[in-house]
Amino acid sequence: MTKLIKWFVTVVLTIIAFNVNAADSDILLGPGDVLRISVFEQPDLSLEVRVSESGTITYPLIGEVKVGGETPAAAERKIASMLESGGFLKNPHVNIIVAQLQSQQVSVLGQINRPGRYPIEGLRTLADVLATAGGLAPDAGDFITLIRTQDGSTSRQVIDLPKMLRAGDLSENVNIAAGDIIYVEKYPKFYIYGEVQRASQYRLEQNMTVLQALSIGGGLSPRGTERDVKIKRRNVKGVIEVLSAKHDDIVQPDDVIYVRESLF
C-alpha cells in the first residue's frame, strides 16, 4: 500500500466512523458492565454497580434485577416499574449511565496505531472500529483478517481494504460484533541483491512484476544483466528453489531476487 493510498484509507475510515446513525447508539448490557443508577429526587437510591456474570444487579428495595441483554433505556423502565409496582415510589424517573462497558468489546491487533480492546456501542462497522483504534500503522498491509466465533463455530474472513475502498463497494465493511478479533496484517516484503543500484528489502505491492521490482531497486548496475535474473523462493515444503525469472513474472512474498553480473 503506497503512502498516498494509506493516507486515503485513513481519511475514509475516519469519515465513515463519524457517520453512525444515532438510532443505533443503544448498547446491550452484559456481564462486567458498570452502571451508575440514579432516581430523580431520591439520592439514597443512587449507586454504582457492576453487572454480574448472570446478567443481574442488586438494587435497593427491589433486590435482584435482570439487566443483561437489555438496553440502558429498557433497564431504566424495568427498575422504575419494579419500584412502582412494589409500592416504594410513584412514577419514579430512573436514569442509567454506563460507566464502563466491559461486555461488548472487540480486539484490534496487528499493525494498528492503537491496538487493544474497544467497546462496541450500538452498530459499528469494520471501518468504524479501525478508525477508533487510530487507523492503520505505517507498516500495515492491504489485508485485514476478521475472526468471529458464533454458536461455538469460529470463522475467518480476509478483507482487502484498499480494494474495497477504491471500488467504493462497502459490502465487506461488515458489522462488528462483541468478541470479534480484527487483525491487520503487516505488509509483505521481497529482497533484491546482486548487480542493482539499491540492494535491500522492499515492500511488496500486489501483482508486482519482476521488472517493477528491479525498478524499485534502482535498476541494474553498469555490470548487471537482465538475461540471467534468478528468484530464490521457498516452496510449500519449506525448501528453497532457484528459479529463472522473466520480466512479467509475479513476485511473491519473501522472494529473493538476484541479478547476476554480465559476462560480456
Secondary structure by P-SEA (a helix, b strand, c coil): ccaaaaaaaaaaaaaaaacccccccbbbbcccbbbbccccccccccbbbbbccccccccccccccccccccaaaaaaaaaaaaaaaccccbbbbbbbbcccccbbbbbbcccccbbbbbbcccccaaaaaaaacccccccccbbbbbbbcccbbbbbbbbaaaaaaaccccccccccccbbbbbbcccbbbbbcccccbbbbbbcccccaaaaaaaaccccccccccbbbbbccccccbbbbbbbccccccccbbbbbbbcccc
